[in-house]
Structure formats: C-alpha cells, structure tokens
Amino acid sequence: MFAGRFGSIKSRSKDADALYRDILKRIFHSSAGGRLHVGDIKGKAGELGLKVSGAERYFGLVYIGDTASFKQLIEQKCPEVEVEEDEIAEGLFENIKRPSPASTYSSARRSSSRGG
C-alpha cells in the first residue's frame, strides 16, 4: 500500500530519532513529546484546539457543535488527555485560509432529523 510512497521523508533522514524530532517540530510545534492538551477556545463557540504539553501553539483544531459534551466524553474515556479552557480572543477556524500555525483541522457538521 505504501510502496514507493513517502520518498521525501526517506531521502531526508535515515535516522529515526532525527525524523521524529523533525515531525515534533514541524507538525506539533514542540521540541519534545508530551500529553495531548485539548483547549476549549472561549473566543469562538464550538472550537477545540489541540496541542502537545509545553507547546505554545496549537497543531490542530476541531470544530464541533457541542464542546461541553465532547469535553466530558474526553474526561471520562481519555484521562491521559488534559482538557483546559483557553481565553484567546479570536477563534482559529475563521482564519483557516490565512497562514496558520495549526497543522490539522477537523469539522463536524450537525445534522437534524425531520419527522413527517
């Protein structure tokens, strides 16, 4: 399935540790691995930022309708994940088209059922 794929990664480094450190730096904005932190972005309802312990910037963004229920589910099912409030003033999702420090985005669309 991956035969002949990821040539640029293979050519950059034969050293797994160097590759790991590069991924941490470029994707997760971190110099060392750590716990996942999920930040509830108070500047914009429905946004959860993802970052690694010690990182100042988010590497990902989840846009979901019911953040309270999702955070509760994380706390119940994933105790190793740190859930926190983030008081940043501006939402991250509306800035997707601009250059962004976030590397990954995910969005959930609400659906409604209509009875007849």
N, C-alpha and C positions, 0 to 999 in steps of 0.2 A: 504494500500500500504506500509506503514512504520511500520506496526505492527511487533513487535519483532526485529526491527532494532535499530541501534544506542545504543546498550547496554552499550558500554564502556563510552559513553557520559553520559548516565543516571546514571551509577554507580559512576562516578567521582564527580558529583555535583548535588545537588538538588536545589542549589541556582542559579537562572538565571543570576544574576549580576556577580557571580564568573565565570560562564560558558562564558558569554560574554567577560569578561576581558581575559580569557584564549584563546579564539578564536582570539581576537585582538593581543595578544602577539605572539601566535604560527603561525598564518597564515598571519596576516597583519603587523607583526613586529612593533607594536605600543602599547603604553600604554593607548591611548585614541582614540576614533573615530575621523574622520575628513573628509574633502573633498577628493575626488579621484584626484590624480595627474597622468597625462599621460606624460611621458618623452620620447622625441624623442632621441634615443641613437645615437649620432653622430659618435661613433666609428664603427658602423656597419649599413649600409643602410637597411631599412626595419624593424627595431626593435623599438618597443614602450614598455617602462617599465611602470608598474602600481605600485603606492604606495599611502599610506594614508598621509594626512598632518602631518608633524612632523616626519615621519619615515625616517630613513637614507637609508634603503634597500628596494628594490623592492619586492613585494609579487607575482607579475605576469609579464608575458612577452607575448606580441602579436607580432607575426612575420607576416608582411603584405607587399605586394609589393609596394603599393602607399601610403606612410605615409603622404605625403602632402595633398592629397585629404581626407584621413581619419581624419587628424587633423582639417581640415577645416570643415568637417561634424560635428565633436565633438563641435567645437566652435559655429557653427550655431544651432545645435539641443540640446546641453547639456551645457548651460552656467555655470552651477554649477561645471563642471569639469575643473580643471586647466591644461592647456596644456603648456608644457615648453620644452626647449632644455636641453639635458644633455650631457656634453662634456666628459663622461667617455671614456677612450681609447679603451677598449675591449668590443666587443659585448657579450650579455648574452646568445643568442641562441646556439652558438657553444659550450658552457660549460654545456649543459643540462645533459650530462652523468656524470659530476663531481658533488659532493655535492654542492648545491646551496641555497642561501637564498630565491630565488624565489619559491613560492609555487604552482603557476598556470602557465601553458603555453598554448598558442593558436597559431595556424598557419593557414594561408590561402594560398591555392595553386592557382596560376594563371592558368587560362585555356585559350586556344586560339581556335578560331573558324577557320576552314579551308574551304574556299569556293572551289567549284569544278566546 
